[in-house]
C-alpha cells in the first residue's frame, strides 16, 4: 500500500510541478500567445467564450473582479511598437460588501500568481507612496474628492514592478482597488504620471 502511494506521488509530481510553474509563466514580458494559453488553463481566471485578455467576473452587483493583460504600458495611453508582448497585467476589484484594502490586493496577487511573485512584491523597494499632504491640500482646493481619495504605492521588485491603488474617501472605507504588475522598464513613465496628476 505504501509503495503504491509513493508510485502515485512520483507519477503526479511532474504534473504538479507543471501546474505550479505554469502559475507564473504569463507575466509582463511574455508573448501574447503564452499569456493567452496561461489564462485558458488558470482555474481562477479561465476566460469565458468571447473573453481573451479582458476577463470580468461578478457574483453580485456589489462585487466585481476584472483582469486585463495589455501590450500597452500602464498609465496614459502611449504607442507600442511591439504588440506581440504583454507589458502590463492588472486586476481590479470592487466590493461594496467587504470593502477594499491593500492587504486584499496583495492576497489576490498571491492567489493569481503564486508565492514566487508574491515574495518578489513583498521584497520590492517602495518607489512612490501617495498621497502626500500637499497633494491632499491641492485636491481639496480643486474640490476633487476622487483625487483626494486615491491612495497608492509604486514598488520595484527584482523581477517586476508593482502598482497598487485604492480609493478611500476621507470619512469612509474603500470599495475599489487595483493591482498592476508591470515591466520594470515602464516604472519611470508611470511614476512621472502619478506624481503629476
C-alpha positions as CSV (number, residue, x, y, z in Angstrom):
1,X,0.0,0.0,0.0
2,X,2.8,2.4,0.9
3,X,4.7,1.6,-2.3
4,X,1.5,2.3,-4.4
5,X,1.2,5.7,-2.7
6,X,4.8,6.5,-3.5
7,X,4.4,5.4,-7.1
8,X,1.2,7.6,-7.4
9,X,3.1,10.5,-5.9
10,X,6.0,10.1,-8.3
11,X,3.6,9.9,-11.2
12,X,1.8,13.0,-10.2
13,X,4.9,15.1,-9.3
14,X,5.7,16.3,-12.9
15,X,2.1,17.4,-13.4
16,X,2.0,19.2,-10.0
17,X,5.3,20.9,-10.9
18,X,3.9,21.9,-14.3
19,X,0.8,23.3,-12.7
20,X,2.9,25.3,-10.2
21,X,5.3,26.7,-12.8
22,X,2.5,27.4,-15.2
23,X,1.1,29.7,-12.5
24,X,3.8,32.2,-13.1
25,X,4.6,31.9,-16.8
26,X,2.2,34.6,-18.0
27,X,3.7,37.8,-16.8
28,X,4.7,41.0,-18.4
29,X,7.4,40.3,-20.9
30,X,5.8,37.1,-22.1
31,X,4.2,36.8,-25.6
32,X,0.5,37.2,-26.1
33,X,0.3,33.5,-27.1
34,X,1.9,32.4,-23.8
35,X,-0.4,34.7,-21.7
36,X,-3.4,33.5,-23.7
37,X,-2.6,29.8,-23.0
38,X,-1.9,30.6,-19.3
39,X,-5.3,32.3,-18.9
40,X,-7.1,29.4,-20.5
41,X,-5.6,27.0,-18.0
42,X,-5.9,29.2,-14.9
43,X,-8.6,28.0,-12.5
44,X,-9.4,31.5,-11.3
45,X,-9.0,33.5,-14.5
46,X,-10.2,31.0,-17.1
47,X,-11.8,33.1,-19.8
48,X,-15.4,32.6,-20.9
49,X,-16.3,32.4,-24.5
50,X,-15.6,35.8,-26.1
51,X,-13.0,36.8,-23.5
52,X,-9.3,36.7,-24.2
53,X,-7.2,39.3,-22.4
54,X,-10.0,41.1,-20.6
55,X,-11.8,38.9,-18.0
56,X,-14.8,40.1,-16.0
57,X,-16.4,38.3,-13.0
58,X,-19.4,39.4,-11.0
59,X,-21.1,37.5,-8.2
60,X,-23.5,40.3,-7.5
61,X,-23.8,43.9,-8.5
62,X,-21.9,44.7,-5.2
63,X,-18.9,42.6,-6.0
64,X,-16.9,42.6,-9.3
65,X,-13.5,41.5,-10.4
66,X,-11.6,42.3,-13.7
67,X,-8.3,41.0,-15.0
68,X,-6.7,42.6,-18.0
69,X,-3.5,41.8,-19.8
70,X,-2.2,44.5,-22.2
71,X,0.5,45.2,-24.7
72,X,0.5,48.8,-23.6
73,X,2.4,50.3,-20.7
74,X,0.4,51.4,-17.7
75,X,-0.9,54.9,-17.2
76,X,-1.6,57.4,-20.0
77,X,-2.1,55.7,-23.4
78,X,1.1,55.7,-25.5
79,X,2.1,54.0,-28.7
80,X,3.6,50.5,-28.5
81,X,5.6,49.1,-31.5
82,X,5.7,45.6,-30.1
83,X,2.2,44.2,-29.9
84,X,3.3,40.6,-29.5
85,X,4.4,41.1,-25.9
86,X,2.3,41.7,-22.8
87,X,3.6,44.7,-20.8
88,X,1.0,45.0,-18.0
89,X,-1.4,42.8,-16.2
90,X,-4.0,44.5,-14.0
91,X,-6.5,43.1,-11.6
92,X,-9.3,45.4,-10.4
93,X,-11.8,44.7,-7.7
94,X,-15.0,46.4,-6.4
95,X,-16.5,45.1,-3.2
96,X,-19.3,47.2,-1.6
97,X,-19.9,44.5,1.0
98,X,-16.5,43.8,2.5
99,X,-14.6,46.9,1.3
100,X,-11.1,47.0,-0.3
101,X,-7.7,47.2,1.2
102,X,-4.0,46.9,0.3
103,X,-4.0,43.6,2.1
104,X,-6.8,42.2,-0.1
105,X,-5.0,43.3,-3.2
106,X,-1.8,41.6,-2.1
107,X,-3.6,38.4,-1.3
108,X,-5.2,38.5,-4.8
109,X,-1.7,38.8,-6.2
110,X,-0.6,35.7,-4.3
111,X,-3.6,33.7,-5.4
112,X,-3.3,34.6,-9.1
113,X,0.5,34.5,-9.5
114,X,1.7,32.2,-6.7
115,X,4.3,32.6,-4.0
116,X,7.3,33.5,-6.1
117,X,5.7,36.7,-7.5
118,X,4.1,37.5,-4.1
119,X,7.5,37.3,-2.4
120,X,9.1,39.5,-5.1
121,X,6.3,42.1,-4.3
122,X,6.9,41.8,-0.6
123,X,10.7,42.4,-1.0
124,X,10.2,45.2,-3.5
125,X,11.5,48.6,-2.8
126,X,8.9,51.4,-2.3
127,X,9.5,53.9,-5.1
128,X,6.5,56.2,-4.5
129,X,3.7,56.4,-1.8
130,X,0.8,58.7,-2.3
131,X,-0.9,61.0,-1.5
132,X,1.3,63.3,0.5
133,X,-0.2,66.3,2.4
134,X,0.5,68.7,-0.5
135,X,-1.5,66.5,-2.9
136,X,-4.4,66.2,-0.4
137,X,-4.5,70.0,0.0
138,X,-4.3,70.5,-3.7
139,X,-7.2,68.1,-4.3
140,X,-9.3,69.8,-1.6
141,X,-8.7,73.3,-3.1
142,X,-9.7,71.9,-6.5
143,X,-12.8,70.3,-4.9
144,X,-11.8,66.9,-6.3
145,X,-12.9,64.3,-3.8
146,X,-11.8,61.5,-6.2
147,X,-8.2,62.7,-6.3
148,X,-8.2,63.2,-2.6
149,X,-9.4,59.6,-2.1
150,X,-6.7,57.9,-4.1
151,X,-4.1,56.0,-2.0
152,X,-1.3,54.1,-3.7
153,X,2.1,52.7,-3.9
154,X,4.6,52.0,-6.7
155,X,7.2,49.3,-5.9
156,X,10.2,47.9,-7.8
157,X,11.0,44.3,-7.3
158,X,13.8,42.1,-8.5
159,X,11.6,40.7,-11.3
160,X,8.7,43.1,-11.9
161,X,7.4,46.5,-10.8
162,X,4.0,46.8,-8.9
163,X,1.4,49.5,-8.6
164,X,-1.5,49.2,-6.2
165,X,-4.1,51.8,-5.6
166,X,-7.4,52.0,-3.6
167,X,-9.9,54.8,-3.5
168,X,-10.6,55.6,0.2
169,X,-12.8,58.6,1.0
170,X,-11.8,60.9,3.8
171,X,-14.6,59.6,6.0
172,X,-15.4,56.1,4.8
173,X,-13.9,52.9,3.6
174,X,-12.5,51.9,0.2
175,X,-14.7,49.8,-2.1
176,X,-12.5,49.7,-5.1
177,X,-8.8,48.9,-5.8
178,X,-6.4,47.7,-8.4
179,X,-3.1,45.9,-8.5
180,X,-0.9,46.1,-11.6
181,X,2.2,44.0,-12.5
182,X,4.4,45.8,-15.0
183,X,7.7,45.7,-16.7
184,X,10.5,47.4,-14.7
185,X,11.4,49.4,-17.8
186,X,7.9,51.1,-17.6
187,X,8.2,52.3,-14.0
188,X,9.7,55.7,-14.7
189,X,6.9,56.7,-17.1
190,X,4.2,55.6,-14.6
191,X,6.0,57.3,-11.6
192,X,6.2,60.6,-13.5
193,X,2.5,60.4,-14.4
194,X,1.4,59.6,-10.8
195,X,3.5,62.5,-9.4
196,X,2.0,65.0,-11.9
197,X,-1.7,64.0,-11.9
